[in-house]
Amino acid sequence: MRQIVLDTETTGLDPQQGHRVIEIGCVEIDNRRLTGNHFHYYLNPDREIDEGALEVHGLTGEFLADKPRFPQIVHEFIEFVAGAELVIHNAPFDVGFLNSEIQQMDADIGLLETHCAIVDSLALARQKHPGQRNSLDALCKRYSVDNSQRDLHGALLDAEILADVYLAMTGGQTRLQLGSEEDGGPVAVRRVKVFDGSRPPLKVIRANPGEIDAHRQRLEEIDKKSGGNCIWLGMEKPH
């Protein structure tokens, strides 16, 4: 069975309010094995990005200004997912956005569900783990999937992580590499996930002199009350 694990990033929460898709990330699974094939684009939304959304994914209007628009990549996207089973965490959200993008085009493409089947991994997780947290981060912890590089949401990275979670949730470890007779057989492979280097850098906000002074005063108060045992103050003192 060919499956495509998909995630998107958007300018906001509701396509009915004019919000748009700004990133699509897909990874391919064939017979429960990740093939290494993927589909990934950043997209120019031709509108501003909500501040709350920006805090989640870090994709700015300036970064997206020279990226293609959805109609320029839609045929390649449909060709990639056609005939597959799409695995999406909270599928109504992503499918709703993608169908909104398709409906805004002057083309007879058809809604996403006419091209492929759709599985909501969030609904599946709620069936398997009722009454528990089933966010992607919570599932990573439950199934021991490494998400240490997920400081910001990114569609391709989240699709890769969700693929690992989905495979673990639906049948256990499948990411195996066949070994030779000499090395004792199958060996588990741990894939290192790396952010796209073209993403905009995180904004670093440094403490101002007043904040630094207030911090030092607080440490000195702790040091006095503890009889000179404030280890943080000791770390700040020059050696």
N, C-alpha and C positions, 0 to 999 in steps of 0.2 A: 504494500500500500504506500502510495506517495502522499506525504503530508507536508504542509507548509505552516511553519509557526510564524505568526505575524504580530507586529506591534506598530503603533503610530504615535507621533507627537503632534500636538495641535496648538492653535493660537488661544484656545479657551475651551470651555466645557460644552457648548451647545451649538451645533451647526445651524439650528433654526435662528440663531442670533447673528449669523454671518461668519461664524468662526470656521477656520480652514485647517486642512492637514498640512503640516510643514516637514514631516519626516515619515518615511515608510521603511521598515526593516523586516525582511523575511529570511528565514533559513529553511533549507529543505531536509526532510527526513524521508528515507526510502527503506521500507522493511525494518523500521525501528533503528536505523543507523543514520547519523548525520552525514550527509554527502560532501559537505564543504561548499555546496552551491548556495548562493544567497542573492537577494535583490535588495538594493539600498539606494535611496535618494533623499536628499534634502530638497525642499520645495519652497518657492517664493509664493507667499500667501496673498500678496498685494493688499495687505491690511496690517494694522498694528497688532502686537502680541500682548495679551493681558499680563499684568504684572505677576499675578499668581502662577500663570503658566510658565512665565520666564524663570521664576524661582525653581520650578520643577525640572525643566530641561536645559535652561541656559542658552537657548537658541535665540539670537537677537535678529531684529529686522535688518541690521547692517550685514550680518553674516549671510542672511538668506537672499539679499538683494540680487545677486547674480546667479541664483540657482534656477533651474527650470521650473515651469509651472505644471500643474497636474495634467492638463491635456497633452503636454509634450511627452509624458512618460506612461500614460494610461494604457496604451496598447501593449507596451513591453510588460507592464505589470500584469495585465489580464492574461497574456501569453504565459507568464511565469506561474500563475496560480491555477490556470484552467485545468479542470479535471482532478485537482487535488482536494484533499480534506484540509481546510484551514483550521488551525488551532490558535485561539485568541483568548487572552485572559480578560474577562468582562467584554465578551464579543459584541453585545449591542452597542457599546460606545464606539469602537473602531469601525464596525460595519456601518453604523449610522453616519459617521463622518465620511467614509469612503463612498457610500451611496449618494450622499449629498453632493460630493464632488462630481460624481458621474452624472447626476441629474442636472447639474448646472451646465453641462456641456451640450452643444448642439450636435449630438451624435447618437446613433442607435446602438449603444453598447450593451445595455441591459444591466440590471442590478447585480451586485457581487454574487449573491446567492444563486443566480442563474448559471454561473460559471463553475461553482465549486460548492461542496458541502462545508458546513461550518460547525465546529465544536467549541463550546465555551468551557475553557479549563477552569474558570472560576466556579461555574455551576457544578462541574465535576468534583472539584475540591470540596464544595459545600456538601455534596452527597456523601463523600468519603469521610469528611471531618465535620459533622454538624456541630454547631455551637462553638466552633473554634475560629481563630483568625485565619483567613485564607488569602491574604494579600500575597503578592509574589515574594516579598521579603520574608513573610512568615513561612511560606512553603519552602523557601530556600533553607531556612533553619531546620524545618521539620525533616527535610530529605537530605540534609548535609550537602547542599549545592553551594559552591563558592560564589558569593556575590560581593566580595570585598572591594571590587572596583566600581561598584554601583553608587558613587557619590551623587551623580546626577542621572536622571532618567535619559536614556537614549534608545531609539526604536530598535536598532540592530543589536545592541548589547542586551536589551531586555528580551528580544526574541531568542537570542542564544541562551540566555539564562532560563527562559520559560521552556525551551526545548529540553534542557537537562531536567527541569522539574517535572515536565509532562511525562518524559520517559521513565523517570523514577516512580512517579505516582501511578503509572498504568502498567508497570511490569518489572520494576527493579532495574539494576545496573545493565546497560546495554553498550556503553562506550568502552569496547574492548578491542585490543589489538592482538591478533594471533601471534604467538611467539613460536620460536623454533623448538625442536626436541631438546636442544642443549640448555635453553633458558627456562625450561619448565612449563611452557604453555602460555595461556592468556595472561596479559598484563593490563591492569587498569590504566587509562590515560587521563591525566588531569590537564585540561586545556586552559591556557592563560588567556584571559579576555582583556583586550586593550582598547581604550577609547580611540575614536577617529581623531587623528592629530589635527584635522582641519577645524574641529569644533572651537568656538571662541573660548579664550581662557577665563577661568573664574576670577571674579573681582575680589581683590584682597583689600580689606578695610583694616587699617592699623590704628592702634590706640593713640589718642592725642596726648600731649604733655599733661593735661589736667587729669585724664583717666589714669595715666601711668603713676602720677603722684598720689592719687587716691588709692590705687592698688598697693603702692608701697606703704602708705600709712596703715592700711588694713593689716598688712603682713606684720608690721612692727607692733601693732596691738596684739596680734596673735602670739608673736614672739615673747612679748612681755608677760602675757597671761600664762604662757607655757613654760616660763622659766628659761627662755633662750633656746627652745626646742622647735622653732618654726623652720622646718626643713626647706620650705619654698623660699624664705628670705635668705637662707644660706646659699641656695642655688643661684640667687641673683647677685650676691656679693662677689666682687672681683677677686680672683685667686692670685 
